[in-house]
């Protein structure tokens, strides 16, 4: 999975971010895909380094210029009320989008 590769390898550059954003904007057609891509985007803009997480200002800037905010609004309108089909989890689209927006907000301060 692309998400797992990004998390474990940690080699993210501008092209990877723009490719993920382009894929998200053009190819996501289901709630499950949208959930995966929001988790991937969050992993990109707030990578874990050891036990700490730190928002990457550069990655957030590239994601925003590649359409991050527009994508969040689109996913919110398309999937905002759709709960994850697994009953044992509280994750849903609004939570994922909130984490992305919170990370972008922290980098803007």
N, C-alpha and C positions, 0 to 999 in steps of 0.2 A: 504494500500500500504506500502511496505517495506520502501520506500523513506520517506513517511510521519512519520512512526514510528521512524526512525533514527533521523529525524529533531526534533521531539517533545519530544522524550524521552531522547536523549543525552547519552545513556548508551552504549558506544562503547568500546569493548575490542579487543584484537588481533584476537580472534576467529571470531568475527563478520566481521572484515576487510578481513580476509583470506577467509571466506565464500562468501562474496560479490565478491571478486576478482575471486574466483573459479567459481561462478555462471556466472559472466561476461565473463570469458574466455571460458566456456563450453556450455552455454545455450542461449546466445544472437544470434538470427537469423534474427532480423528485425531492421530497422532503428529506429522505435519507442521504442523498447526495449533498443537499444543502447543509445538513448537519455536519457531515464529514468535512466539507470545505470550510465551514466557519471554524471548526476545531483546528484545521490546518492553518488557516490565516492567523488565528490566535497564537498558535505555536510559533509562527514565523515572527510576529511582531513582539512577542514576549517570550523569548527563549529561556529555557531553564539552564542555568550554569551552576552545576553542583547542586546545592540545596537551595540556592537563591534564584529568583526570577527577576529579570530586569527588562524593562521596556526598551527596545532599540529605537531611538529617535530616527535614525536613517531608514530603517525598515518601515516604520510608520509613515514617514514622508513619501517613500516610494509607493507604498500601498495606497495612500490617499491620492497621489497623483495618477495612480492606475485605476481609480474608480472605487475605492473602498467604501466611501460614504454612500455612493449611489447603490452599490451592491447591498449594503446593510439595509437601506430603505426598501429596496426591491424584495429582499428575502423577508423582511418584516411584513410587508404587505401580502406576500404570497404564502408564507409559512408561519406567521406569528402566532396563530391560534392552534396550530397543529401540535399536539403533544407527541412526544416520542412514544412509539408503540409498545415499548417495554415498560410494564407497570412498576418495576422496582427502581426506576430512576426518576430523578426530578429534573433531569436535563431537558430543555426544550429550546426552540429557536430563540426566543426572547432572551433567555439566559446567556446563550452563546453570543448574541449580538451585544448584550450589555457588557460582557467581558471585553469584546473587541473595542467598543466605544470607550470603556473605562481606560483601557491601555492607550488609546489614541489621546484621550484627555490628559493622562499623566504625562505623556511625552510633550504635550503642548505647553505645560506649565513651566 
